[in-house]
Amino acid sequence: MHLTILTADLLPPLRFAPPVATPNLDALIGRATVTTAAGQALEDALLAAFSNQDSAAAITARIDMPAEIGTWLRADPVHLAVSRDNIQLYDSHVVNPTIDEMTQIAATLNGHFASDGFNFMFPDAARGYLRVLPDDMPETTALWKMGGANVFDHLPRQLNGKTNWRRVGNEIQMLLHDHPVNVAREANSANRQYPINGLWLWGGDGGKNGDGGKNGDGGATALAMPAKYQHLFGRLALARGLANLHNIAASPLPDKFSLPTDDNSLVVFHAPTREIRSMSPFDWQSAVTNIDTNWIAPALAAFDEKLLSSLTLIVANESTTLTIQAKRRSLLSRLFQNTKTLIDYA
């Protein structure tokens, strides 16, 4: 029975929050084979795990709109913060849109873009979609790559199609500037919310992981994971969509570790990444502690009891990606124990 745990952002970004103690993970590192690769986002590590070449929009659409057929762009609600020199993007983790708000916004956009044949759909408040002809697909940058990036440098780039995608983006911003949804948001002084003043168009680049075609793998390194999983546990839409695409059983993430019933399982943790992107340092600390206490500790105990044949932990971070392969206890392993801890790999 093999278990792989994929997580990210157990090390905080600079000035976000102090590192959290991870005694169980450090104990695992002390008795494991640890290999390092280039830093990457959770989503890039997940796509690499499946050696995937499908577009992110097509993958998540399998979960959000299983009855719909087409080629897709994601059109996700964002807040664009304009400064003198650049524009910064805040995604749905910060904006927290509701399905009612996005239904209102979709009605406005679909009325305006009817002559273009566009139909914006929001099956989930955080995830919008736009059906696009295959030969009209722009080059785009994945939403998860936009943290701290200048929006000006990553706008959709028209290829050979007829649509001027920068015009579309500008018109969306104008339509949303004084939209009733945002008027209501700004009037709610008791619970100040960021206006939803843009949609980020992305995710239609098959095989490019949505990086605008500038770097085919986004710096991701193919990880030493089992070739075929039988069960995936996770909440992230991209993870569930990949499971669907590869005919793998998928289940919600349990609150704590329990021994899987399948021979080869993958557990995907999104919580630390989510809390960093929502700028919630205390919730991030809780998420990391939960993984260390309720997952790493009992999983390592199950490995020691030989209930697990192998235990692999993949930790993706901005600075480095770790592949941690647990080893059986032996006198030799105690003599040559790894003295590093998680923070030493930052």
C-alpha positions, 0 to 999 in steps of 0.5 A: 500500500503506497501513499503520496502526500502532495502539499505546498507552502509549508514555508511562509513567503517573506514577511508573511508570518513566522515559520511554524514548528513541524516536529513530525515533518522534521522527524520524517526528514531526518529518516528519509531520502530527500531530493530537491527540485526547482520551486513551484506552485502547488498547481504546477506540482500537481500537473507535473505529477500527472505529466498532464498536457491538457489545459487547466480550464478543460480540467476544471470544467470536467468538474464544474460543467460535466455536461458542457462541451467546448474549448474553454478559457477560465474567466475568474473574478478578481480585484485589480489594484491600480498604482502609479507604476503597475496593477496588482491582482487579488484573486477569489481567495481575497475577493470572496465572490458569491454565486448571486454576485457572479450571476448578476455580473454574468447577465451584464457581460452576456448582454454586452458581448452578445454580438461577439457570441460570448457566454460567460458562465459561473458554475462556481462563484470563484470559477468562471468560464468562456467557450472559445473557438480552438483557433481563437485561443489566446496565450495566457498566464495562469492565475496562480502565477499572478501573486505579486506580478504586474498585470501589464506584463501578463495580459492575454496575447492574441495569436491567430484568432479574430478576437482582440483579447485585450479589448475584451479585458478592457471592456469587462473592466469598464462594465464592472467599474460601477456595476451594482454588485460593486456599488453594494460592496463599497456601500457595505462599510461594516464588512468592507469588500474588494470590488470585483473589477475584472475577470482574469482570462486564463487556462486555455493553453494546452500543455503550457500550464497556462504561462503564456507560452514563455516557459513550457513547464513553468519551472516545474520538475517531473516528480518521482511519483507513482505512475498510476494512482487509484484514489485521490483525496482533495478539495482543489478543483484542479486535483478533482478534475485530474482524477476525473480525466485519468479515471481515478476515484476521488473523495473529499479530504478527511479531517485527519489521516486514516489508512487508505483502502487502495494500493496507491493513493494521493492526498492533496492539501490546498489549505496552506496555499489557500490561506497564504493567497487569502492573506490569513497568516493565523489560519495558515499557521493552523493549516500547517500545524494540522498537516503536521499533527493529524497527517504526518505523524499518524502516516509515519506511524503507519509506515513504521508498523508496515501498514504502508509499503511506502510513504512519499511527501512532496512539498512544493514551495516558492524557493524549492520543491522537496520529495521526501521518501520515508526509509525504514528504521535501521541502525545504519539510518540512525548513524547517518540520519539527516540533520536538516529540518524543513526550515533548512531547505528554505 
